[in-house]
């Protein structure tokens, strides 16, 4: 029996559900469109009055250089940023650990 890899969209959905359950947090999934900026992170929102940007990756996957550059831009502007491979990673990035 072959084990199916975890899909990124599944991780994103789990993160959004877990974060939405916390009070005082707004989270949105960024959908790629012609009007979007290439490399922008998958998730964005506000936690405790601070903007955040999170790139979601499957376990074992790495950021592209463009994705890393976009996260650095957001961090320099004062946003909370990070890369999440799991729900726990996202909660840690946002300071919402159990």
LOZAKOL-667487 format. One record per residue: residue number from 1; x, y, z of N, C-alpha, C in turn. Coordinates in nm, 3 decimals. Each point is the difference from the previous one (the first is absolute). Layout:
# residues N
resi=NUM | n_u=X | n_v=Y | n_w=Z | ca_u=X | ca_v=Y | ca_w=Z | c_u=X | c_v=Y | c_w=Z
...
This chain:
# residues 98
resi=1 | n_u=0.085 | n_v=-0.118 | n_w=0.000 | ca_u=-0.085 | ca_v=0.118 | ca_w=0.000 | c_u=0.089 | c_v=0.124 | c_w=0.000
resi=2 | n_u=-0.029 | n_v=0.090 | n_w=-0.090 | ca_u=0.078 | ca_v=0.123 | ca_w=-0.014 | c_u=-0.059 | c_v=0.111 | c_w=0.085
resi=3 | n_u=0.085 | n_v=0.072 | n_w=0.073 | ca_u=-0.045 | ca_v=0.113 | ca_w=0.082 | c_u=-0.009 | c_v=0.124 | c_w=-0.088
resi=4 | n_u=-0.115 | n_v=0.065 | n_w=0.003 | ca_u=-0.019 | ca_v=0.122 | ca_w=-0.077 | c_u=0.063 | c_v=0.118 | c_w=0.071
resi=5 | n_u=0.071 | n_v=0.086 | n_w=-0.073 | ca_u=0.057 | ca_v=0.118 | ca_w=0.064 | c_u=-0.110 | c_v=0.097 | c_w=0.043
resi=6 | n_u=0.028 | n_v=0.075 | n_w=0.104 | ca_u=-0.095 | ca_v=0.101 | ca_w=0.048 | c_u=-0.002 | c_v=0.114 | c_w=-0.102
resi=7 | n_u=-0.119 | n_v=0.040 | n_w=-0.040 | ca_u=-0.013 | ca_v=0.110 | ca_w=-0.096 | c_u=0.009 | c_v=0.134 | c_w=0.072
resi=8 | n_u=0.062 | n_v=0.097 | n_w=-0.065 | ca_u=0.012 | ca_v=0.133 | ca_w=0.060 | c_u=-0.137 | c_v=0.059 | c_w=0.031
resi=9 | n_u=-0.096 | n_v=-0.019 | n_w=-0.090 | ca_u=-0.133 | ca_v=0.058 | ca_w=0.024 | c_u=-0.065 | c_v=-0.060 | c_w=0.124
resi=10 | n_u=0.031 | n_v=-0.123 | n_w=0.033 | ca_u=-0.051 | ca_v=-0.063 | ca_w=0.121 | c_u=0.061 | c_v=0.065 | c_w=0.124
resi=11 | n_u=0.130 | n_v=0.027 | n_w=-0.006 | ca_u=0.068 | ca_v=0.067 | ca_w=0.111 | c_u=-0.057 | c_v=0.141 | c_w=0.018
resi=12 | n_u=-0.017 | n_v=0.072 | n_w=-0.110 | ca_u=-0.056 | ca_v=0.135 | ca_w=0.004 | c_u=-0.137 | c_v=-0.002 | c_w=0.066
resi=13 | n_u=-0.086 | n_v=-0.092 | n_w=-0.043 | ca_u=-0.135 | ca_v=-0.009 | ca_w=0.057 | c_u=0.002 | c_v=-0.027 | c_w=0.150
resi=14 | n_u=0.089 | n_v=-0.088 | n_w=0.043 | ca_u=0.011 | ca_v=-0.031 | ca_w=0.143 | c_u=0.049 | c_v=0.120 | c_w=0.080
resi=15 | n_u=0.095 | n_v=0.073 | n_w=-0.057 | ca_u=0.053 | ca_v=0.119 | ca_w=0.067 | c_u=-0.110 | c_v=0.106 | c_w=0.013
resi=16 | n_u=-0.070 | n_v=0.027 | n_w=-0.109 | ca_u=-0.105 | ca_v=0.101 | ca_w=0.002 | c_u=-0.106 | c_v=-0.036 | c_w=0.104
resi=17 | n_u=-0.041 | n_v=-0.125 | n_w=0.003 | ca_u=-0.102 | ca_v=-0.044 | ca_w=0.096 | c_u=0.049 | c_v=0.019 | c_w=0.144
resi=18 | n_u=0.123 | n_v=-0.040 | n_w=0.028 | ca_u=0.054 | ca_v=0.011 | ca_w=0.136 | c_u=0.016 | c_v=0.145 | c_w=0.043
resi=19 | n_u=0.047 | n_v=0.085 | n_w=-0.091 | ca_u=0.024 | ca_v=0.140 | ca_w=0.035 | c_u=-0.132 | c_v=0.075 | c_w=0.014
resi=20 | n_u=-0.097 | n_v=-0.030 | n_w=-0.086 | ca_u=-0.131 | ca_v=0.066 | ca_w=0.010 | c_u=-0.068 | c_v=-0.029 | c_w=0.132
resi=21 | n_u=0.032 | n_v=-0.112 | n_w=0.061 | ca_u=-0.062 | ca_v=-0.037 | ca_w=0.128 | c_u=0.052 | c_v=0.084 | c_w=0.116
resi=22 | n_u=0.106 | n_v=0.075 | n_w=-0.023 | ca_u=0.058 | ca_v=0.084 | ca_w=0.106 | c_u=-0.064 | c_v=0.138 | c_w=-0.002
resi=23 | n_u=-0.029 | n_v=0.057 | n_w=0.117 | ca_u=-0.060 | ca_v=0.134 | ca_w=0.003 | c_u=0.101 | c_v=0.107 | c_w=-0.042
resi=24 | n_u=-0.050 | n_v=0.104 | n_w=-0.062 | ca_u=0.083 | ca_v=0.115 | ca_w=-0.033 | c_u=0.094 | c_v=-0.020 | c_w=-0.117
resi=25 | n_u=-0.028 | n_v=-0.100 | n_w=-0.084 | ca_u=0.085 | ca_v=-0.026 | ca_w=-0.115 | c_u=-0.084 | c_v=0.003 | c_w=-0.127
resi=26 | n_u=0.053 | n_v=0.063 | n_w=-0.104 | ca_u=-0.059 | ca_v=-0.004 | ca_w=-0.132 | c_u=0.102 | c_v=-0.065 | c_w=-0.091
resi=27 | n_u=-0.041 | n_v=-0.102 | n_w=-0.075 | ca_u=0.091 | ca_v=-0.068 | ca_w=-0.091 | c_u=-0.067 | c_v=-0.019 | c_w=-0.135
resi=28 | n_u=0.077 | n_v=0.016 | n_w=-0.106 | ca_u=-0.051 | ca_v=-0.015 | ca_w=-0.136 | c_u=0.102 | c_v=-0.080 | c_w=-0.082
resi=29 | n_u=-0.053 | n_v=-0.075 | n_w=-0.096 | ca_u=0.082 | ca_v=-0.071 | ca_w=-0.098 | c_u=0.015 | c_v=0.091 | c_w=-0.120
resi=30 | n_u=0.123 | n_v=0.020 | n_w=-0.042 | ca_u=0.026 | ca_v=0.083 | ca_w=-0.118 | c_u=-0.009 | c_v=-0.091 | c_w=-0.123
resi=31 | n_u=-0.084 | n_v=0.038 | n_w=-0.094 | ca_u=-0.016 | ca_v=-0.077 | ca_w=-0.123 | c_u=0.079 | c_v=0.067 | c_w=-0.111
resi=32 | n_u=0.077 | n_v=-0.079 | n_w=-0.071 | ca_u=0.080 | ca_v=0.055 | ca_w=-0.110 | c_u=-0.088 | c_v=0.047 | c_w=-0.113
resi=33 | n_u=0.016 | n_v=0.124 | n_w=-0.036 | ca_u=-0.074 | ca_v=0.058 | ca_w=-0.113 | c_u=0.096 | c_v=0.084 | c_w=-0.081
resi=34 | n_u=-0.047 | n_v=0.046 | n_w=-0.114 | ca_u=0.081 | ca_v=0.087 | ca_w=-0.084 | c_u=0.031 | c_v=0.132 | c_w=0.070
resi=35 | n_u=-0.084 | n_v=0.038 | n_w=0.098 | ca_u=0.021 | ca_v=0.125 | ca_w=0.073 | c_u=0.091 | c_v=-0.019 | c_w=0.121
resi=36 | n_u=0.032 | n_v=-0.125 | n_w=0.034 | ca_u=0.084 | ca_v=-0.027 | ca_w=0.116 | c_u=0.147 | c_v=0.022 | c_w=-0.029
resi=37 | n_u=0.081 | n_v=-0.013 | n_w=0.105 | ca_u=0.144 | ca_v=0.015 | ca_w=-0.011 | c_u=0.063 | c_v=-0.138 | c_w=0.011
resi=38 | n_u=0.078 | n_v=-0.038 | n_w=-0.099 | ca_u=0.064 | ca_v=-0.131 | ca_w=0.000 | c_u=0.084 | c_v=-0.017 | c_w=0.126
resi=39 | n_u=-0.012 | n_v=-0.117 | n_w=0.062 | ca_u=0.080 | ca_v=-0.031 | ca_w=0.118 | c_u=-0.059 | c_v=0.044 | c_w=0.131
resi=40 | n_u=-0.111 | n_v=0.076 | n_w=-0.002 | ca_u=-0.060 | ca_v=0.041 | ca_w=0.127 | c_u=-0.045 | c_v=-0.123 | c_w=0.079
resi=41 | n_u=0.008 | n_v=0.005 | n_w=0.133 | ca_u=-0.035 | ca_v=-0.115 | ca_w=0.083 | c_u=-0.147 | c_v=-0.042 | c_w=-0.013
resi=42 | n_u=-0.026 | n_v=-0.125 | n_w=0.039 | ca_u=-0.132 | ca_v=-0.060 | ca_w=-0.015 | c_u=-0.105 | c_v=0.058 | c_w=0.093
resi=43 | n_u=0.039 | n_v=0.030 | n_w=0.124 | ca_u=-0.096 | ca_v=0.045 | ca_w=0.101 | c_u=0.039 | c_v=0.137 | c_w=0.052
resi=44 | n_u=-0.101 | n_v=0.081 | n_w=0.030 | ca_u=0.026 | ca_v=0.132 | ca_w=0.057 | c_u=-0.114 | c_v=0.034 | c_w=0.095
resi=45 | n_u=0.024 | n_v=0.097 | n_w=0.084 | ca_u=-0.104 | ca_v=0.041 | ca_w=0.093 | c_u=0.056 | c_v=0.086 | c_w=0.111
resi=46 | n_u=-0.074 | n_v=0.001 | n_w=0.111 | ca_u=0.036 | ca_v=0.080 | ca_w=0.116 | c_u=-0.017 | c_v=-0.082 | c_w=0.127
resi=47 | n_u=0.098 | n_v=0.009 | n_w=0.087 | ca_u=-0.007 | ca_v=-0.065 | ca_w=0.131 | c_u=0.046 | c_v=0.103 | c_w=0.103
resi=48 | n_u=-0.084 | n_v=0.025 | n_w=0.098 | ca_u=0.036 | ca_v=0.098 | ca_w=0.102 | c_u=0.032 | c_v=0.137 | c_w=-0.056
resi=49 | n_u=-0.065 | n_v=0.036 | n_w=-0.110 | ca_u=0.022 | ca_v=0.131 | ca_w=-0.061 | c_u=0.122 | c_v=0.007 | c_w=-0.091
resi=50 | n_u=0.070 | n_v=-0.111 | n_w=-0.019 | ca_u=0.118 | ca_v=-0.003 | ca_w=-0.088 | c_u=-0.029 | c_v=-0.081 | c_w=-0.126
resi=51 | n_u=0.049 | n_v=0.051 | n_w=-0.110 | ca_u=-0.015 | ca_v=-0.068 | ca_w=-0.128 | c_u=0.093 | c_v=-0.121 | c_w=-0.004
resi=52 | n_u=-0.045 | n_v=-0.109 | n_w=-0.064 | ca_u=0.088 | ca_v=-0.115 | ca_w=-0.019 | c_u=-0.009 | c_v=-0.052 | c_w=-0.142
resi=53 | n_u=0.106 | n_v=-0.068 | n_w=-0.041 | ca_u=0.010 | ca_v=-0.066 | ca_w=-0.130 | c_u=0.066 | c_v=-0.135 | c_w=0.024
resi=54 | n_u=-0.065 | n_v=-0.108 | n_w=-0.042 | ca_u=0.053 | ca_v=-0.135 | ca_w=0.019 | c_u=0.003 | c_v=-0.073 | c_w=-0.133
resi=55 | n_u=0.114 | n_v=-0.055 | n_w=-0.033 | ca_u=0.013 | ca_v=-0.087 | ca_w=-0.116 | c_u=-0.019 | c_v=-0.143 | c_w=0.050
resi=56 | n_u=-0.087 | n_v=-0.075 | n_w=-0.067 | ca_u=-0.026 | ca_v=-0.139 | ca_w=0.039 | c_u=0.072 | c_v=-0.092 | c_w=-0.098
resi=57 | n_u=0.070 | n_v=-0.098 | n_w=0.057 | ca_u=0.074 | ca_v=-0.097 | ca_w=-0.080 | c_u=-0.029 | c_v=-0.141 | c_w=0.049
resi=58 | n_u=0.001 | n_v=-0.094 | n_w=-0.091 | ca_u=-0.010 | ca_v=-0.140 | ca_w=0.039 | c_u=0.126 | c_v=-0.039 | c_w=0.076
resi=59 | n_u=-0.011 | n_v=-0.096 | n_w=0.092 | ca_u=0.120 | ca_v=-0.045 | ca_w=0.071 | c_u=0.109 | c_v=-0.041 | c_w=-0.099
resi=60 | n_u=0.120 | n_v=0.048 | n_w=0.025 | ca_u=0.113 | ca_v=-0.030 | ca_w=-0.088 | c_u=0.017 | c_v=0.098 | c_w=-0.115
resi=61 | n_u=-0.099 | n_v=0.088 | n_w=-0.022 | ca_u=0.010 | ca_v=0.099 | ca_w=-0.108 | c_u=0.069 | c_v=0.126 | c_w=0.051
resi=62 | n_u=0.065 | n_v=0.070 | n_w=-0.091 | ca_u=0.072 | ca_v=0.122 | ca_w=0.037 | c_u=-0.054 | c_v=0.120 | c_w=-0.077
resi=63 | n_u=0.026 | n_v=0.116 | n_w=0.054 | ca_u=-0.038 | ca_v=0.124 | ca_w=-0.067 | c_u=0.079 | c_v=0.019 | c_w=-0.128
resi=64 | n_u=-0.063 | n_v=0.063 | n_w=-0.098 | ca_u=0.076 | ca_v=0.047 | ca_w=-0.116 | c_u=0.069 | c_v=0.129 | c_w=0.043
resi=65 | n_u=0.096 | n_v=0.044 | n_w=-0.075 | ca_u=0.068 | ca_v=0.125 | ca_w=0.032 | c_u=-0.099 | c_v=0.117 | c_w=-0.004
resi=66 | n_u=-0.092 | n_v=-0.002 | n_w=-0.095 | ca_u=-0.099 | ca_v=0.107 | ca_w=-0.010 | c_u=-0.090 | c_v=0.002 | c_w=0.125
resi=67 | n_u=-0.044 | n_v=-0.116 | n_w=0.046 | ca_u=-0.082 | ca_v=-0.006 | ca_w=0.120 | c_u=0.077 | c_v=0.051 | c_w=0.122
resi=68 | n_u=0.127 | n_v=-0.037 | n_w=0.012 | ca_u=0.082 | ca_v=0.048 | ca_w=0.111 | c_u=0.014 | c_v=0.152 | c_w=-0.007
resi=69 | n_u=0.018 | n_v=0.053 | n_w=-0.120 | ca_u=0.012 | ca_v=0.145 | ca_w=-0.018 | c_u=-0.127 | c_v=0.070 | c_w=0.045
resi=70 | n_u=-0.117 | n_v=-0.053 | n_w=-0.038 | ca_u=-0.127 | ca_v=0.062 | ca_w=0.038 | c_u=-0.018 | c_v=-0.001 | c_w=0.152
resi=71 | n_u=0.034 | n_v=-0.111 | n_w=0.066 | ca_u=-0.010 | ca_v=-0.006 | ca_w=0.146 | c_u=0.092 | c_v=0.104 | c_w=0.065
resi=72 | n_u=0.120 | n_v=0.015 | n_w=-0.055 | ca_u=0.093 | ca_v=0.101 | ca_w=0.055 | c_u=-0.058 | c_v=0.141 | c_w=-0.017
resi=73 | n_u=-0.062 | n_v=0.028 | n_w=-0.114 | ca_u=-0.062 | ca_v=0.132 | ca_w=-0.021 | c_u=-0.107 | c_v=0.026 | c_w=0.106
resi=74 | n_u=-0.085 | n_v=-0.099 | n_w=0.024 | ca_u=-0.106 | ca_v=0.017 | ca_w=0.100 | c_u=0.060 | c_v=0.018 | c_w=0.139
resi=75 | n_u=0.101 | n_v=-0.077 | n_w=0.032 | ca_u=0.064 | ca_v=0.010 | ca_w=0.132 | c_u=0.062 | c_v=0.138 | c_w=0.020
resi=76 | n_u=0.067 | n_v=0.052 | n_w=-0.103 | ca_u=0.061 | ca_v=0.134 | ca_w=0.010 | c_u=-0.107 | c_v=0.106 | c_w=0.022
resi=77 | n_u=-0.120 | n_v=-0.024 | n_w=-0.050 | ca_u=-0.110 | ca_v=0.096 | ca_w=0.017 | c_u=-0.070 | c_v=-0.016 | c_w=0.135
resi=78 | n_u=0.043 | n_v=-0.097 | n_w=0.081 | ca_u=-0.055 | ca_v=-0.017 | ca_w=0.134 | c_u=-0.099 | c_v=-0.113 | c_w=0.018
resi=79 | n_u=-0.025 | n_v=-0.077 | n_w=-0.106 | ca_u=-0.095 | ca_v=-0.111 | ca_w=0.011 | c_u=0.064 | c_v=-0.120 | c_w=0.071
resi=80 | n_u=-0.084 | n_v=-0.080 | n_w=0.063 | ca_u=0.041 | ca_v=-0.130 | ca_w=0.052 | c_u=0.007 | c_v=-0.092 | c_w=-0.122
resi=81 | n_u=0.109 | n_v=-0.071 | n_w=-0.016 | ca_u=0.015 | ca_v=-0.087 | ca_w=-0.117 | c_u=0.053 | c_v=-0.137 | c_w=0.040
resi=82 | n_u=-0.025 | n_v=-0.097 | n_w=-0.085 | ca_u=0.056 | ca_v=-0.132 | ca_w=0.024 | c_u=-0.044 | c_v=-0.100 | c_w=-0.105
resi=83 | n_u=0.061 | n_v=-0.117 | n_w=0.011 | ca_u=-0.031 | ca_v=-0.113 | ca_w=-0.088 | c_u=-0.062 | c_v=-0.108 | c_w=0.087
resi=84 | n_u=-0.116 | n_v=-0.050 | n_w=-0.039 | ca_u=-0.069 | ca_v=-0.103 | ca_w=0.076 | c_u=-0.012 | c_v=-0.128 | c_w=-0.082
resi=85 | n_u=0.045 | n_v=-0.109 | n_w=0.059 | ca_u=-0.017 | ca_v=-0.133 | ca_w=-0.059 | c_u=-0.115 | c_v=-0.074 | c_w=0.068
resi=86 | n_u=-0.043 | n_v=0.053 | n_w=0.115 | ca_u=-0.106 | ca_v=-0.064 | ca_w=0.080 | c_u=-0.084 | c_v=0.108 | c_w=0.067
resi=87 | n_u=-0.113 | n_v=-0.041 | n_w=0.056 | ca_u=-0.083 | ca_v=0.091 | ca_w=0.078 | c_u=0.081 | c_v=0.053 | c_w=0.119
resi=88 | n_u=0.074 | n_v=-0.088 | n_w=0.063 | ca_u=0.079 | ca_v=0.040 | ca_w=0.117 | c_u=0.101 | c_v=0.108 | c_w=-0.036
resi=89 | n_u=0.063 | n_v=-0.012 | n_w=-0.118 | ca_u=0.093 | ca_v=0.104 | ca_w=-0.046 | c_u=-0.070 | c_v=0.134 | c_w=-0.010
resi=90 | n_u=-0.119 | n_v=0.002 | n_w=-0.061 | ca_u=-0.073 | ca_v=0.125 | ca_w=-0.018 | c_u=-0.039 | c_v=0.061 | c_w=0.134
resi=91 | n_u=-0.046 | n_v=-0.082 | n_w=0.093 | ca_u=-0.038 | ca_v=0.052 | ca_w=0.132 | c_u=0.121 | c_v=0.056 | c_w=0.072
resi=92 | n_u=0.115 | n_v=-0.065 | n_w=-0.014 | ca_u=0.124 | ca_v=0.049 | ca_w=0.062 | c_u=0.040 | c_v=0.134 | c_w=-0.061
resi=93 | n_u=-0.004 | n_v=0.011 | n_w=-0.132 | ca_u=0.035 | ca_v=0.126 | ca_w=-0.069 | c_u=-0.086 | c_v=0.115 | c_w=0.052
resi=94 | n_u=-0.128 | n_v=-0.029 | n_w=0.023 | ca_u=-0.095 | ca_v=0.103 | ca_w=0.043 | c_u=-0.005 | c_v=0.019 | c_w=0.151
resi=95 | n_u=0.078 | n_v=-0.077 | n_w=0.073 | ca_u=0.001 | ca_v=0.011 | ca_w=0.145 | c_u=-0.128 | c_v=-0.053 | c_w=0.063
resi=96 | n_u=-0.062 | n_v=-0.098 | n_w=-0.065 | ca_u=-0.127 | ca_v=-0.054 | ca_w=0.047 | c_u=0.011 | c_v=-0.146 | c_w=0.046
resi=97 | n_u=0.119 | n_v=-0.042 | n_w=0.037 | ca_u=0.018 | ca_v=-0.139 | ca_w=0.046 | c_u=-0.094 | c_v=-0.027 | c_w=0.116
resi=98 | n_u=-0.037 | n_v=-0.125 | n_w=0.011 | ca_u=-0.094 | ca_v=-0.040 | ca_w=0.107 | c_u=0.058 | c_v=0.021 | c_w=0.138
